[in-house]
Amino acid sequence: QVQLVESGGGLVQPGGSLRLSCAASRSIFSFNNMGWYRQAPGKERELVASISNSRNTMYADSVKGRFTISRDDAKNTVYLQMNSLKPEDTAVYYCHAYSYGDFWGQGTQVTVSS
C-alpha cells in the first residue's frame, strides 16, 4: 500500500505564492508518473500538472507560467510551486501517482482570498 501525504496548503492573498509538497511512502521512481489535481466546490477534479520519471512535465492551460512541478527522488517528494495565485485557484489539491494503478493523497486545501 502506498501513502501520499500532501502539505503546504493554506490561505493566501491574490498574487501570493504557496508550495505544496507530496511525500510518498516508497521510492517515487517506481511511479511512471506523478501529478497534482484539484477540485473546487461544485466542479470536477482536474489535472493541474504532472511530471514523469524522465522529468517531462505538462500543465493545465490555466496554470501555465504560474505553477511549476518538480520532484526530488532522494526525498521521495513531489512539489508544486504556485505563484501569482488567483481566487479561481481555490480548491482542494490532491497528489496523484500512477504505477499499475492510481494512488491518491488525502488532499490539502488552498484558498486564495483577500
N, CA, C and O atoms as a DFTB+ gen file, in Angstrom:
456 C
 N C O
     1  1       0.840      -1.187       0.000
     2  2       0.000       0.000       0.000
     3  2       0.881       1.244       0.000
     4  3       1.845       1.340       0.759
     5  1       0.536       2.180      -0.854
     6  2       1.295       3.412      -0.981
     7  2       0.558       4.537      -0.271
     8  3      -0.658       4.678      -0.404
     9  1       1.289       5.323       0.470
    10  2       0.701       6.517       1.080
    11  2       1.314       7.767       0.466
    12  3       2.529       7.867       0.299
    13  1       0.454       8.708       0.138
    14  2       0.872      10.013      -0.366
    15  2       0.348      11.054       0.606
    16  3      -0.855      11.120       0.856
    17  1       1.233      11.862       1.152
    18  2       0.838      12.842       2.158
    19  2       1.169      14.235       1.662
    20  3       2.333      14.587       1.468
    21  1       0.109      15.030       1.459
    22  2       0.289      16.402       0.994
    23  2       0.443      17.359       2.172
    24  3      -0.051      17.101       3.269
    25  1       1.125      18.446       1.928
    26  2       1.255      19.519       2.907
    27  2       1.526      20.822       2.170
    28  3       1.868      20.822       0.987
    29  1       1.367      21.941       2.891
    30  2       1.700      23.232       2.314
    31  2       0.519      24.085       1.910
    32  3       0.700      25.227       1.488
    33  1      -0.688      23.557       2.029
    34  2      -1.854      24.352       1.685
    35  2      -2.110      25.432       2.721
    36  3      -1.460      25.482       3.765
    37  1      -3.073      26.300       2.412
    38  2      -3.411      27.347       3.360
    39  2      -4.151      28.485       2.693
    40  3      -4.618      28.369       1.560
    41  1      -4.249      29.585       3.416
    42  2      -4.903      30.794       2.938
    43  2      -3.857      31.788       2.465
    44  3      -2.899      32.074       3.183
    45  1      -4.033      32.313       1.269
    46  2      -3.082      33.272       0.709
    47  2      -3.855      34.342      -0.047
    48  3      -4.931      34.084      -0.586
    49  1      -3.303      35.530      -0.080
    50  2      -3.946      36.621      -0.810
    51  2      -3.694      36.492      -2.303
    52  3      -2.704      35.880      -2.706
    53  1      -4.559      37.048      -3.125
    54  2      -4.312      37.039      -4.578
    55  2      -2.949      37.637      -4.900
    56  3      -2.549      38.656      -4.337
    57  1      -2.247      36.980      -5.820
    58  2      -0.896      37.387      -6.171
    59  2       0.182      36.726      -5.335
    60  3       1.369      36.854      -5.634
    61  1      -0.223      36.025      -4.297
    62  2       0.736      35.367      -3.415
    63  2       1.206      34.030      -3.946
    64  3       0.851      33.615      -5.049
    65  1       2.019      33.360      -3.129
    66  2       2.618      32.085      -3.522
    67  2       2.453      31.051      -2.420
    68  3       2.367      31.380      -1.237
    69  1       2.411      29.807      -2.837
    70  2       2.430      28.662      -1.929
    71  2       3.232      27.551      -2.598
    72  3       3.308      27.470      -3.824
    73  1       3.832      26.692      -1.766
    74  2       4.467      25.491      -2.296
    75  2       3.855      24.275      -1.627
    76  3       3.903      24.127      -0.406
    77  1       3.285      23.415      -2.441
    78  2       2.723      22.164      -1.943
    79  2       3.781      21.067      -2.040
    80  3       4.600      21.046      -2.959
    81  1       3.741      20.168      -1.078
    82  2       4.638      19.013      -1.075
    83  2       3.811      17.737      -0.996
    84  3       2.756      17.701      -0.363
    85  1       4.304      16.704      -1.643
    86  2       3.674      15.387      -1.590
    87  2       4.756      14.369      -1.282
    88  3       5.613      14.085      -2.119
    89  1       4.712      13.821      -0.075
    90  2       5.699      12.837       0.352
    91  2       5.129      11.437       0.176
    92  3       4.035      11.136       0.652
    93  1       5.878      10.590      -0.510
    94  2       5.440       9.215      -0.767
    95  2       6.098       8.254       0.207
    96  3       7.198       8.497       0.703
    97  1       5.392       7.147       0.471
    98  2       5.895       6.164       1.431
    99  2       6.875       5.180       0.801
   100  3       7.414       4.311       1.487
   101  1       7.104       5.316      -0.499
   102  2       8.117       4.490      -1.157
   103  2       8.767       5.306      -2.251
   104  3       8.352       6.432      -2.526
   105  1       9.773       4.749      -2.869
   106  2      10.513       5.456      -3.900
   107  2       9.579       5.945      -5.002
   108  3       8.826       5.162      -5.581
   109  1       9.633       7.248      -5.289
   110  2       8.760       7.780      -6.339
   111  2       9.255       7.382      -7.723
   112  3       8.539       7.535      -8.712
   113  1      10.472       6.876      -7.791
   114  2      10.960       6.425      -9.090
   115  2      10.168       5.218      -9.568
   116  3      10.165       4.900     -10.757
   117  1       9.492       4.540      -8.629
   118  2       8.688       3.378      -9.007
   119  2       7.377       3.778      -9.697
   120  3       6.682       2.934     -10.263
   121  1       7.055       5.051      -9.644
   122  2       5.837       5.536     -10.299
   123  2       6.158       6.039     -11.701
   124  3       7.132       6.764     -11.905
   125  1       5.337       5.652     -12.653
   126  2       5.547       6.115     -14.022
   127  2       5.346       7.622     -14.129
   128  3       6.024       8.316     -14.886
   129  1       4.394       8.093     -13.345
   130  2       4.012       9.489     -13.445
   131  2       3.446       9.959     -12.112
   132  3       2.765       9.204     -11.419
   133  1       3.726      11.194     -11.760
   134  2       3.125      11.799     -10.576
   135  2       2.567      13.160     -10.949
   136  3       3.036      13.806     -11.886
   137  1       1.559      13.583     -10.203
   138  2       0.967      14.859     -10.550
   139  2       0.120      15.448      -9.453
   140  3      -0.035      14.871      -8.377
   141  1      -0.420      16.597      -9.746
   142  2      -1.326      17.309      -8.851
   143  2      -2.649      17.546      -9.574
   144  3      -2.684      17.998     -10.719
   145  1      -3.715      17.233      -8.881
   146  2      -5.058      17.536      -9.343
   147  2      -5.685      18.508      -8.350
   148  3      -5.190      18.691      -7.238
   149  1      -6.772      19.119      -8.771
   150  2      -7.508      19.972      -7.829
   151  2      -8.996      19.842      -8.093
   152  3      -9.435      19.522      -9.197
   153  1      -9.755      20.102      -7.038
   154  2     -11.212      20.052      -7.144
   155  2     -11.805      21.214      -6.364
   156  3     -11.659      21.316      -5.146
   157  1     -12.469      22.075      -7.095
   158  2     -13.164      23.204      -6.481
   159  2     -14.601      22.795      -6.163
   160  3     -15.118      21.855      -6.766
   161  1     -15.247      23.480      -5.234
   162  2     -16.629      23.138      -4.884
   163  2     -17.542      23.159      -6.103
   164  3     -17.568      24.134      -6.854
   165  1     -18.280      22.092      -6.289
   166  2     -19.224      22.024      -7.387
   167  2     -18.616      21.725      -8.740
   168  3     -19.308      21.723      -9.758
   169  1     -17.310      21.472      -8.745
   170  2     -16.638      21.193     -10.018
   171  2     -15.982      19.823      -9.987
   172  3     -15.782      19.240      -8.921
   173  1     -15.651      19.316     -11.167
   174  2     -14.982      18.030     -11.261
   175  2     -13.486      18.200     -10.963
   176  3     -12.914      19.279     -11.117
   177  1     -12.893      17.110     -10.538
   178  2     -11.449      17.118     -10.304
   179  2     -10.737      17.282     -11.645
   180  3     -11.099      16.648     -12.635
   181  1      -9.720      18.142     -11.660
   182  2      -8.987      18.398     -12.895
   183  2      -7.489      18.280     -12.666
   184  3      -6.980      18.543     -11.576
   185  1      -6.801      17.878     -13.726
   186  2      -5.346      17.776     -13.670
   187  2      -4.740      19.171     -13.721
   188  3      -5.099      19.986     -14.571
   189  1      -3.826      19.434     -12.812
   190  2      -3.132      20.721     -12.771
   191  2      -1.755      20.604     -13.422
   192  3      -1.395      21.413     -14.277
   193  1      -0.998      19.605     -13.015
   194  2       0.354      19.433     -13.540
   195  2       0.804      18.002     -13.284
   196  3       0.354      17.358     -12.336
   197  1       1.698      17.513     -14.138
   198  2       2.245      16.184     -13.943
   199  2       3.709      16.168     -14.345
   200  3       4.179      17.017     -15.104
   201  1       4.428      15.162     -13.807
   202  2       5.839      15.005     -14.113
   203  2       6.147      13.521     -14.200
   204  3       5.713      12.739     -13.354
   205  1       6.891      13.139     -15.218
   206  2       7.219      11.738     -15.422
   207  2       8.561      11.404     -14.790
   208  3       9.249      12.273     -14.255
   209  1       8.919      10.121     -14.862
   210  2      10.225       9.699     -14.356
   211  2      11.369      10.388     -15.072
   212  3      12.421      10.639     -14.485
   213  1      11.157      10.692     -16.343
   214  2      12.194      11.375     -17.121
   215  2      12.086      12.886     -17.005
   216  3      12.743      13.635     -17.728
   217  1      11.232      13.315     -16.067
   218  2      11.047      14.739     -15.768
   219  2      10.370      15.521     -16.885
   220  3      10.500      16.743     -16.955
   221  1       9.658      14.834     -17.747
   222  2       8.787      15.539     -18.684
   223  2       7.601      16.084     -17.902
   224  3       7.015      15.381     -17.079
   225  1       7.256      17.324     -18.158
   226  2       6.174      17.963     -17.409
   227  2       5.059      18.410     -18.347
   228  3       5.279      18.652     -19.534
   229  1       3.886      18.511     -17.798
   230  2       2.767      19.086     -18.517
   231  2       1.915      19.881     -17.531
   232  3       1.868      19.567     -16.341
   233  1       1.249      20.903     -18.034
   234  2       0.456      21.797     -17.205
   235  2      -0.899      22.095     -17.850
   236  3      -1.037      22.128     -19.073
   237  1      -1.869      22.306     -17.002
   238  2      -3.146      22.808     -17.494
   239  2      -2.930      24.227     -18.013
   240  3      -2.101      24.968     -17.486
   241  1      -3.674      24.595     -19.039
   242  2      -3.522      25.931     -19.626
   243  2      -3.714      27.032     -18.588
   244  3      -3.071      28.079     -18.652
   245  1      -4.598      26.784     -17.642
   246  2      -4.949      27.816     -16.666
   247  2      -3.817      28.125     -15.681
   248  3      -3.862      29.143     -14.990
   249  1      -2.799      27.253     -15.611
   250  2      -1.714      27.480     -14.646
   251  2      -0.355      27.650     -15.316
   252  3       0.637      27.907     -14.634
   253  1      -0.291      27.514     -16.621
   254  2       0.990      27.648     -17.328
   255  2       1.615      29.011     -17.051
   256  3       0.949      30.045     -17.104
   257  1       2.898      28.985     -16.757
   258  2       3.616      30.218     -16.473
   259  2       3.514      30.674     -15.027
   260  3       4.224      31.592     -14.615
   261  1       2.633      30.040     -14.250
   262  2       2.468      30.416     -12.836
   263  2       2.862      29.278     -11.892
   264  3       3.404      29.526     -10.815
   265  1       2.595      28.047     -12.287
   266  2       2.868      26.887     -11.438
   267  2       4.053      26.108     -12.015
   268  3       4.263      26.064     -13.228
   269  1       4.815      25.499     -11.112
   270  2       5.933      24.657     -11.514
   271  2       5.921      23.381     -10.689
   272  3       5.898      23.425      -9.459
   273  1       5.937      22.242     -11.378
   274  2       6.004      20.951     -10.698
   275  2       7.448      20.459     -10.747
   276  3       8.144      20.628     -11.748
   277  1       7.878      19.852      -9.657
   278  2       9.239      19.311      -9.607
   279  2       9.248      18.086      -8.702
   280  3       8.275      17.814      -7.998
   281  1      10.354      17.350      -8.728
   282  2      10.451      16.160      -7.902
   283  2      11.853      16.024      -7.345
   284  3      12.834      16.420      -7.974
   285  1      11.927      15.456      -6.156
   286  2      13.202      15.155      -5.514
   287  2      13.171      13.662      -5.209
   288  3      12.586      13.240      -4.211
   289  1      13.796      12.872      -6.062
   290  2      13.739      11.426      -5.896
   291  2      14.392      10.974      -4.592
   292  3      13.962       9.988      -3.993
   293  1      15.417      11.682      -4.154
   294  2      16.113      11.306      -2.920
   295  2      15.203      11.457      -1.700
   296  3      15.341      10.728      -0.718
   297  1      14.279      12.401      -1.773
   298  2      13.352      12.644      -0.658
   299  2      11.980      12.021      -0.901
   300  3      11.081      12.147      -0.069
   301  1      11.821      11.350      -2.039
   302  2      10.520      10.747      -2.388
   303  2       9.396      11.770      -2.312
   304  3       8.311      11.491      -1.802
   305  1       9.677      12.952      -2.826
   306  2       8.731      14.058      -2.703
   307  2       8.549      14.780      -4.036
   308  3       9.500      14.991      -4.789
   309  1       7.313      15.147      -4.300
   310  2       6.970      15.956      -5.457
   311  2       6.431      17.293      -4.947
   312  3       5.719      17.352      -3.945
   313  1       6.783      18.350      -5.652
   314  2       6.397      19.690      -5.234
   315  2       5.547      20.375      -6.303
   316  3       5.615      20.046      -7.488
   317  1       4.755      21.324      -5.853
   318  2       4.045      22.203      -6.772
   319  2       4.226      23.631      -6.268
   320  3       3.620      24.037      -5.276
   321  1       5.066      24.378      -6.966
   322  2       5.265      25.784      -6.636
   323  2       4.198      26.596      -7.358
   324  3       4.086      26.547      -8.583
   325  1       3.423      27.335      -6.589
   326  2       2.308      28.096      -7.153
   327  2       2.545      29.576      -6.899
   328  3       2.574      30.029      -5.754
   329  1       2.714      30.321      -7.986
   330  2       2.934      31.764      -7.906
   331  2       1.766      32.504      -8.552
   332  3       0.963      31.924      -9.282
   333  1       1.697      33.793      -8.263
   334  2       0.646      34.647      -8.844
   335  2      -0.728      34.011      -8.690
   336  3      -1.503      33.937      -9.643
   337  1      -1.014      33.559      -7.494
   338  2      -2.266      32.841      -7.252
   339  2      -3.481      33.742      -7.451
   340  3      -3.451      34.939      -7.166
   341  1      -4.537      33.131      -7.946
   342  2      -5.786      33.817      -8.237
   343  2      -6.913      33.183      -7.420
   344  3      -6.800      32.029      -7.006
   345  1      -7.991      33.919      -7.185
   346  2      -9.119      33.325      -6.450
   347  2      -9.627      32.044      -7.096
   348  3     -10.080      31.134      -6.401
   349  1      -9.554      31.968      -8.415
   350  2     -10.035      30.761      -9.102
   351  2      -9.125      29.560      -8.910
   352  3      -9.462      28.460      -9.350
   353  1      -7.986      29.743      -8.265
   354  2      -7.122      28.610      -7.920
   355  2      -7.574      27.937      -6.620
   356  3      -7.040      26.895      -6.241
   357  1      -8.540      28.522      -5.954
   358  2      -9.053      27.946      -4.709
   359  2      -9.653      26.572      -4.957
   360  3     -10.542      26.408      -5.792
   361  1      -9.158      25.597      -4.226
   362  2      -9.600      24.203      -4.409
   363  2      -8.893      23.324      -3.388
   364  3      -7.978      23.759      -2.688
   365  1      -9.339      22.080      -3.325
   366  2      -8.561      21.053      -2.626
   367  2      -7.603      20.453      -3.646
   368  3      -8.016      20.025      -4.724
   369  1      -6.328      20.426      -3.298
   370  2      -5.304      19.907      -4.194
   371  2      -4.898      18.505      -3.745
   372  3      -4.607      18.254      -2.576
   373  1      -4.891      17.607      -4.724
   374  2      -4.593      16.209      -4.450
   375  2      -3.327      15.777      -5.180
   376  3      -3.112      16.118      -6.343
   377  1      -2.512      15.035      -4.486
   378  2      -1.353      14.409      -5.102
   379  2      -1.789      13.086      -5.717
   380  3      -2.597      12.362      -5.136
   381  1      -1.257      12.774      -6.882
   382  2      -1.606      11.550      -7.585
   383  2      -0.340      10.860      -8.071
   384  3       0.623      11.508      -8.481
   385  1      -0.362       9.545      -8.016
   386  2       0.742       8.753      -8.562
   387  2       0.161       7.578      -9.334
   388  3      -0.884       7.030      -8.981
   389  1       0.864       7.209     -10.392
   390  2       0.388       6.076     -11.190
   391  2       1.505       5.049     -11.341
   392  3       2.622       5.361     -11.755
   393  1       1.157       3.797     -10.984
   394  2       2.036       2.663     -11.212
   395  2       1.172       1.423     -11.198
   396  3       0.908       0.863     -10.134
   397  1       0.726       0.987     -12.364
   398  2      -0.192      -0.151     -12.479
   399  2      -1.436       0.084     -11.637
   400  3      -2.059      -0.859     -11.148
   401  1      -1.786       1.346     -11.476
   402  2      -2.958       1.716     -10.693
   403  2      -2.807       3.140     -10.209
   404  3      -1.724       3.722     -10.262
   405  1      -3.906       3.688      -9.738
   406  2      -3.894       5.078      -9.285
   407  2      -3.818       5.148      -7.769
   408  3      -4.488       4.400      -7.057
   409  1      -2.978       6.071      -7.290
   410  2      -2.854       6.319      -5.861
   411  2      -3.097       7.801      -5.609
   412  3      -2.652       8.657      -6.373
   413  1      -3.818       8.090      -4.514
   414  2      -4.200       9.468      -4.207
   415  2      -3.833       9.826      -2.768
   416  3      -3.863       8.985      -1.869
   417  1      -3.490      11.080      -2.581
   418  2      -3.336      11.610      -1.239
   419  2      -4.686      12.059      -0.700
   420  3      -5.708      11.953      -1.380
   421  1      -4.677      12.564       0.533
   422  2      -5.929      12.942       1.182
   423  2      -6.381      14.350       0.803
   424  3      -7.525      14.725       1.060
   425  1      -5.496      15.121       0.200
   426  2      -5.838      16.471      -0.245
   427  2      -5.426      17.543       0.743
   428  3      -5.368      17.312       1.951
   429  1      -5.141      18.711       0.211
   430  2      -4.813      19.869       1.043
   431  2      -5.539      21.083       0.476
   432  3      -5.553      21.306      -0.734
   433  1      -6.137      21.858       1.363
   434  2      -6.954      22.997       0.935
   435  2      -6.078      24.195       0.610
   436  3      -5.192      24.569       1.379
   437  1      -6.346      24.787      -0.547
   438  2      -5.723      26.055      -0.931
   439  2      -6.838      27.068      -1.123
   440  3      -7.754      26.851      -1.916
   441  1      -6.758      28.169      -0.396
   442  2      -7.756      29.220      -0.500
   443  2      -7.063      30.529      -0.848
   444  3      -6.171      30.985      -0.133
   445  1      -7.487      31.121      -1.952
   446  2      -6.919      32.392      -2.398
   447  2      -7.998      33.459      -2.243
   448  3      -8.991      33.482      -2.970
   449  1      -7.772      34.332      -1.280
   450  2      -8.795      35.326      -0.974
   451  2      -8.174      36.504      -0.248
   452  3      -7.210      36.351       0.501
   453  1      -8.736      37.676      -0.480
   454  2      -8.278      38.871       0.235
   455  2      -9.118      39.087       1.495
   456  3      -8.888      40.043       2.234
